[in-house]
Amino acid sequence: MVNESDEELPQFSDNYDANDSEQINKARKKAGRAKHDDLEIVKAIMELPTGRAWFYRLLGRCGTFTAPAYNTDHETNRAIGRQMIGHIIQEDIMKTSPENYWIMIKENGGIK
């Protein structure tokens, strides 16, 4: 899971002086607006049956609904990384559209 505090931190690609509290606050606000925009996009996609089907396939490809255990550490670690991305997406869906999340699951035959 993603820590709530991680979402408020500026992205690594942002340039700011980490010693300047005003620049840090501006970068945090910018990151917060970007996160808000991302969540609005997720919400809009989840309103459409085709959007829900796309997210369901994406979550499946990320291994969100499975245990990431493989024969080698490399394969397992790679699967864990993929699954973490799926969990971030799943968390965004649950924040914006919990009712549509369950509709998505039902429309696509449940969790496999």
C-alpha positions as CSV (number, residue, x, y, z in Angstrom):
1,M,0.0,0.0,0.0
2,V,1.0,3.6,-0.6
3,N,1.5,5.8,2.5
4,E,-0.8,8.8,2.6
5,S,2.3,11.0,3.2
6,D,4.0,9.7,0.0
7,E,1.1,11.1,-2.1
8,E,1.8,14.6,-0.8
9,L,5.5,14.7,-1.6
10,P,6.8,16.4,-4.7
11,Q,7.8,14.1,-7.6
12,F,11.5,13.5,-8.2
13,S,11.2,15.3,-11.5
14,D,10.3,18.6,-9.8
15,N,13.1,21.0,-9.3
16,Y,13.0,22.9,-6.0
17,D,15.3,23.9,-3.2
18,A,14.7,21.4,-0.4
19,N,16.0,24.0,2.1
20,D,13.3,26.6,1.1
21,S,10.0,25.9,2.9
22,E,8.1,28.1,0.4
23,Q,9.3,26.1,-2.6
24,I,8.6,22.8,-0.7
25,N,5.0,24.0,0.0
26,K,4.5,25.0,-3.7
27,A,5.8,21.7,-4.9
28,R,3.5,19.8,-2.5
29,K,0.5,21.8,-3.7
30,K,1.4,21.1,-7.3
31,A,1.7,17.4,-6.5
32,G,-1.6,17.5,-4.7
33,R,-3.3,19.1,-7.7
34,A,-1.8,16.5,-10.0
35,K,-3.0,13.7,-7.8
36,H,-6.5,15.2,-7.7
37,D,-6.5,15.4,-11.5
38,D,-5.4,11.7,-11.7
39,L,-8.2,10.6,-9.5
40,E,-10.7,12.6,-11.5
41,I,-9.5,10.7,-14.6
42,V,-9.9,7.3,-12.8
43,K,-13.4,8.3,-11.7
44,A,-14.4,9.2,-15.3
45,I,-13.0,6.0,-16.7
46,M,-14.8,3.9,-14.1
47,E,-18.1,5.4,-15.2
48,L,-17.9,3.6,-18.5
49,P,-18.4,-0.2,-19.0
50,T,-15.4,-0.2,-21.4
51,G,-13.3,1.7,-18.9
52,R,-14.2,-0.8,-16.1
53,A,-13.3,-3.7,-18.4
54,W,-9.9,-2.0,-19.3
55,F,-9.1,-1.5,-15.6
56,Y,-10.0,-5.1,-14.8
57,R,-7.7,-6.4,-17.5
58,L,-4.9,-4.0,-16.3
59,L,-5.3,-5.1,-12.7
60,G,-5.2,-8.7,-13.9
61,R,-2.0,-8.1,-15.9
62,C,-0.5,-6.6,-12.8
63,G,-1.2,-9.7,-10.8
64,T,-3.4,-7.7,-8.4
65,F,-5.6,-10.7,-7.6
66,T,-2.9,-13.4,-7.3
67,A,0.0,-14.3,-5.0
68,P,3.3,-13.4,-6.5
69,A,5.2,-16.6,-5.9
70,Y,7.5,-18.1,-8.6
71,N,10.4,-20.4,-9.0
72,T,13.2,-17.8,-8.7
73,D,13.7,-14.8,-6.6
74,H,14.0,-12.7,-9.8
75,E,10.6,-13.8,-11.1
76,T,9.0,-13.3,-7.7
77,N,10.5,-9.8,-7.2
78,R,9.4,-8.8,-10.7
79,A,5.9,-10.0,-9.9
80,I,5.8,-8.2,-6.6
81,G,6.8,-5.0,-8.4
82,R,4.0,-5.5,-11.0
83,Q,1.5,-6.2,-8.2
84,M,2.5,-3.0,-6.3
85,I,1.5,-1.0,-9.4
86,G,-1.8,-2.9,-9.5
87,H,-2.4,-2.1,-5.8
88,I,-1.8,1.6,-6.4
89,I,-4.3,1.6,-9.3
90,Q,-6.7,-0.4,-7.2
91,E,-6.4,2.0,-4.3
92,D,-7.1,5.0,-6.7
93,I,-10.2,3.2,-8.0
94,M,-11.4,2.5,-4.4
95,K,-10.9,6.1,-3.4
96,T,-12.9,7.5,-6.4
97,S,-15.4,4.8,-7.3
98,P,-15.9,2.1,-4.7
99,E,-19.3,1.3,-6.1
100,N,-18.0,1.0,-9.6
101,Y,-15.2,-1.2,-8.4
102,W,-17.7,-3.9,-7.4
103,I,-19.7,-3.4,-10.6
104,M,-16.4,-3.9,-12.5
105,I,-15.7,-7.2,-10.6
106,K,-19.3,-8.5,-11.3
107,E,-19.2,-7.4,-15.0
108,N,-16.0,-9.4,-15.5
109,G,-16.9,-12.6,-13.8
110,G,-15.4,-11.9,-10.3
111,I,-11.9,-12.1,-9.0
112,K,-9.9,-14.9,-10.7
